[in-house]
Amino acid sequence: MTTKSDDPEPCASRVTIARIAAETGVSVPTVSKVLNGRPDVAESTRARVEAVIGKYGYRRRADERSRRSRLLELMFHELESTWALEIIRGVEYVARENGMAVVLAESSGRHTPGQSWLESVLARRPVGIVSVCSDFTGGQLAKLRARDIPLVVVDPAGAPGPETPSIGATNWQGGLTATRHLVELGHRRIAMIGGPDGVLCSRARIDGYRTALETAGLAFDPALVRRGDFHVRSGYRELASLLTLPDRPTAVFAGSDLQALGVYEAARDAGLRIPDDLSVVGFDDLPVARWLTPELTTIRQPLQEMAAAGARLAISLARGTHPESHRLELATSLVVRQSTAAPARRAVPAGRG
C-alpha cells in the first residue's frame, strides 16, 4: 500500500510550502521568501525552489491570493509619447472602477523586462499585470503563474505564447483601409512608412497596404516602403529620402501619427503643401492628429479601449474567470480630416502632349 508520504508526484492541490521546503532542503520561511519575490535569497537556492514549484505546478491557495495588494501593474518598454498616455488612461479608468491603484514601470526600451522588475512585482503582489512588453521569458512567466499573478499583453510586439492573453487591433484592416482611401482619391504613387521589421503590428499594416494596392491593380514598389520606429524623427527622415526619388510619391501612409508629424515637418521644409502637393494618412488617432494644420486623416486605433479591455481581463483572471479566447482584436476605423485630397495634376513638360 502506498502512503501519502511515499507519493512521488503529488498533485498541485496537495503540495504545501512545507513539502517544497522538505524537498529542496531549505526552511519554510525561505520558500515563502521565494514565493513573495524577496531579494534576500541566494540565486542557487531560489533556482532550486523555483524548480520544485514548477515541477508540481504549485499555486497559492485562495486565502493567500486574497492577501494580494489592490494594485494593477502597467508595464511599458518605453514611456516617451502621447501613445503611452492613452494606454495609461484606459488602465487607470478600470482600476478606479475597481477601487485599485496603478503602478507604472518601464523596461528602458527593452521588450523583455529585467530581473529586478520581476522581483519587485513579486514583492508587490499586484492583482494582475497589463504589459506593452510581450517578450517575457519562460522562467518569468512560470514565476508569475506560480504566484497566480495574471499577465495580459496589450498591442503585442511579437507573438505571445499560447497561455498569454493579448489585446490588439485590426492592424491589417487598418493598413488596407488607409491605402484604399488614398487609391480612391486617385493616388497611384503611395508611399508607406512603417515601423520596425520585427514588430507584428507594423508588418500587418504594411501587408494591408500591399493588399490594397494589388486589389486596385497597382504595382507594389518596394522603393516606396520604408521602415521607421513610429517616432517623429523617422517620419521626417524617411519622407526626406522618398522625396529624392525621380518620381516622388503624391501620398504617404505613415504607420503612426507621430511619424505623420515628422512627415508634415519634412514636407514643409521641402516646400510642399499638405494636401495640395502631398496627402498624408496616419495611424492611431492620437489627440495630436486634431492639433496639426491641416488636421490629420488617420486610422483610429482604440488605444484606451484596448488598455481597458486588458485591465478588465487581468482582473477577471485574478478572480478565477477565464475567457473562451485568449486573443482579442478591436476594430480600427478611418477618420477623414483635411490632410488628404485628390492628387494635383502635374504640368506636362513642353514638347509633349
Secondary structure, 3 states (H helix, E strand, C coil): CCCHHHCCCCCHHHCCHHHHHHHHCCCHHHHHHHHCCCCCCCHHHHHHHHHHHHHHCCCCCHHHHCCCCCEEEEEECCCCCHHHHHHHHHHHHHHHHCCCEEEEEECCCCCCCCHHHHHHHHHHCCCEEEECCCCCCHHHHHHHHHCCCCEEEECCCCCCCCCCCEEEECHHHHHHHHHHHHHHCCCCCEEEEECCCCCHHHHHHHHHHHHHHHHCCCCCCHHHEEECCCCHHHHHHHHHHHCCCCCCCCEEEECCHHHHHHHHHHHHHCCCCCCCCCEEEEEECCCHHHHCCCCCEEEECCHHHHHHHHHHHHHHHHCCCCCCCCEEEECCEEECCCCCCCCCCCCCCCCCC
